[in-house]
C-alpha cells in the first residue's frame, strides 16, 4: 500500500495500513478568539492493525484497539519556523531504532503492556515528530524491526 501527499510518501510493507491527512487545529483556549487563518500540517498514521477513522494525531482512538503484536506509527509535521529550533536539531528521520529506548513512560497515554518512543528531527528543511507505539513491551525487538522496515519506505521531500 502506498500513502502519498503533502511531500511525504510511504510504501507500506504488507500487513500495514496507513493514511495521510492534515492535523486538526487545536481548539482555542477559553476566552481566546479563533483566528480565520489556521495553520495545519500533515500527519502520517500507519499501523499493523485496522486504523479507526476517528483518531487523534498521536493515535488516540487507535492505540486503545491494539493487540500485543501490533505497532502504530505517527509522523507529525510542525511549522517551518520550528526546523531551526533546538528541539528539532537532529537531522533526518530515525530509521534505526534502539529497542531499549522504548518504554511505557514514553507513551502519550499509558496503556499497560504497551511501549512508546518519540523523536523530534528535521528532514528536507521540515520539522517532524516520530511517535511509535508497540503493542507489547516484552516483544520489542521483533516489533521495532518491523517499524524500521516501514520507516525505510518513507520519503520526505522539501516544500517549495
Backbone torsions as a table, in degrees:
resi	resn	phi	psi	omega
1	UNK	NA	132.6	177.0
2	UNK	-108.4	135.6	175.1
3	UNK	-117.5	129.9	-174.3
4	UNK	-147.9	139.3	174.7
5	UNK	158.6	158.0	175.1
6	UNK	58.4	27.9	-178.9
7	UNK	76.4	19.4	178.7
8	UNK	-127.3	137.0	177.6
9	UNK	-138.5	139.7	175.2
10	UNK	-138.9	127.2	172.9
11	UNK	-98.8	92.7	-172.1
12	UNK	-70.3	137.2	176.8
13	UNK	-62.7	162.3	177.7
14	UNK	-57.6	139.0	-179.6
15	UNK	93.7	-6.6	178.1
16	UNK	-103.4	151.5	167.4
17	UNK	-131.4	157.3	-176.6
18	UNK	-155.9	170.3	178.5
19	UNK	-154.4	149.0	178.9
20	UNK	-127.2	127.6	-178.9
21	UNK	-148.8	177.8	173.6
22	UNK	-93.7	147.0	-179.3
23	UNK	-66.1	142.6	175.7
24	UNK	-71.2	134.4	178.0
25	UNK	-66.4	146.4	178.9
26	UNK	-70.8	143.2	178.1
27	UNK	-66.9	152.1	178.9
28	UNK	-66.6	151.1	176.3
29	UNK	-67.5	156.9	178.4
30	UNK	-53.7	129.9	179.9
31	UNK	82.5	-1.5	-179.2
32	UNK	-100.0	134.7	179.3
33	UNK	-81.4	143.8	175.7
34	UNK	-82.0	134.5	177.4
35	UNK	-81.5	157.7	179.9
36	UNK	-71.8	-31.0	-179.7
37	UNK	-98.1	110.1	-179.7
38	UNK	-113.6	122.3	-179.5
39	UNK	-81.3	127.2	176.3
40	UNK	-121.6	155.7	-177.3
41	UNK	-135.7	155.3	-178.7
42	UNK	-66.2	147.9	173.8
43	UNK	-134.3	124.9	174.0
44	UNK	-102.8	127.4	173.0
45	UNK	-116.3	137.6	175.5
46	UNK	-144.0	145.0	-180.0
47	UNK	-155.5	160.4	177.6
48	UNK	-95.0	22.4	-179.5
49	UNK	-145.1	163.7	179.7
50	UNK	-63.5	121.7	-179.3
51	UNK	-83.0	124.6	176.8
52	UNK	-66.5	149.3	-179.5
53	UNK	-63.5	-41.8	-177.8
54	UNK	-93.1	104.4	-179.9
55	UNK	-150.9	150.7	179.6
56	UNK	-79.9	169.8	-177.6
57	UNK	-57.7	-37.3	179.1
58	UNK	-97.4	17.4	171.5
59	UNK	94.3	5.8	176.0
60	UNK	-58.8	140.6	-174.2
61	UNK	91.8	-20.7	178.4
62	UNK	-108.0	-48.1	-174.8
63	UNK	-64.1	-24.4	178.1
64	UNK	-69.7	-19.2	-179.1
65	UNK	-95.7	-2.4	-177.4
66	UNK	-68.1	147.6	171.8
67	UNK	-104.1	178.3	-174.3
68	UNK	-54.6	-43.0	-175.8
69	UNK	-89.3	3.8	-176.1
70	UNK	-83.5	155.3	173.6
71	UNK	-133.3	150.9	179.1
72	UNK	-134.1	136.9	178.5
73	UNK	-129.2	133.4	172.4
74	UNK	-123.4	130.9	175.0
75	UNK	-119.8	110.3	-173.9
76	UNK	-113.4	129.1	177.0
77	UNK	-92.2	144.3	175.7
78	UNK	-111.1	174.8	-177.0
79	UNK	-63.8	154.6	-177.8
80	UNK	-61.1	-26.4	178.9
81	UNK	-67.2	-18.6	-178.7
82	UNK	-79.1	-20.9	-174.0
83	UNK	-60.6	-24.9	-178.4
84	UNK	-100.1	14.9	-178.9
85	UNK	-98.0	157.7	-178.7
86	UNK	-57.4	-35.1	-178.9
87	UNK	-58.3	-35.0	-175.6
88	UNK	-105.1	21.9	-174.9
89	UNK	-69.8	-24.1	177.2
90	UNK	-62.0	136.8	-176.7
91	UNK	-102.6	125.5	174.2
92	UNK	93.9	141.7	175.7
93	UNK	-59.7	126.0	176.5
94	UNK	-63.6	122.8	-178.4
95	UNK	-111.3	-17.3	172.6
96	UNK	-115.2	123.8	-176.0
97	UNK	-116.2	141.2	178.4
98	UNK	-90.3	114.2	-179.0
99	UNK	-55.4	-26.3	-179.9
100	UNK	-69.1	-17.0	179.9
101	UNK	-85.9	-3.0	177.4
102	UNK	-89.0	133.5	178.4
103	UNK	-156.7	164.1	176.4
104	UNK	-65.3	-28.7	-178.8
105	UNK	-74.7	-9.7	178.2
106	UNK	-91.5	-0.2	-179.0
107	UNK	-78.4	145.6	173.6
108	UNK	-65.1	-37.5	176.8
109	UNK	-135.9	120.0	-175.4
110	UNK	-70.7	123.9	174.2
111	UNK	-124.6	121.0	-175.9
112	UNK	-51.4	133.0	178.4
113	UNK	93.0	-22.4	-178.8
114	UNK	-86.8	158.3	176.9
115	UNK	-134.3	147.5	-178.4
116	UNK	-130.2	167.8	179.4
117	UNK	-149.6	141.6	178.9
118	UNK	-140.6	136.5	178.1
119	UNK	-141.5	140.1	175.9
120	UNK	-109.3	139.4	-175.1
121	UNK	-160.0	169.2	174.1
122	UNK	-121.9	133.8	173.8
123	UNK	-140.7	136.7	-179.6
124	UNK	55.0	34.1	179.0
125	UNK	75.2	11.9	-176.7
126	UNK	-117.8	139.2	-177.2
127	UNK	-93.4	132.5	-176.6
128	UNK	-138.1	159.8	166.8
129	UNK	-121.4	130.9	172.3
130	UNK	-103.5	124.8	179.9
131	UNK	-127.2	125.0	-176.6
132	UNK	-126.1	137.0	175.5
133	UNK	-123.5	130.3	175.1
134	UNK	-102.9	136.8	-178.2
135	UNK	-70.1	-22.7	-179.6
136	UNK	-141.7	115.9	-178.3
137	UNK	-62.1	-34.2	-177.0
138	UNK	-74.8	-10.4	179.4
139	UNK	-109.9	34.4	-172.8
140	UNK	-58.2	-46.1	-172.6
141	UNK	-58.9	-49.2	-179.2
142	UNK	-64.5	-44.8	-178.2
143	UNK	-66.9	-39.5	179.0
144	UNK	-65.3	-39.9	177.9
145	UNK	-63.4	-36.4	176.9
146	UNK	-64.6	-42.0	178.2
147	UNK	-64.2	-42.3	179.3
148	UNK	-60.3	-37.6	177.4
149	UNK	-62.2	-40.9	178.1
150	UNK	-68.6	-43.3	-179.6
151	UNK	-62.0	-31.5	178.9
152	UNK	-62.7	-21.4	-177.6
153	UNK	-88.3	-5.4	-175.2
154	UNK	-84.8	134.0	174.1
155	UNK	-122.7	128.1	177.3
156	UNK	-116.0	122.4	-179.3
157	UNK	-101.4	151.4	175.7
158	UNK	-65.2	147.7	174.8
159	UNK	-86.6	152.6	-177.7
160	UNK	-103.8	NA	NA
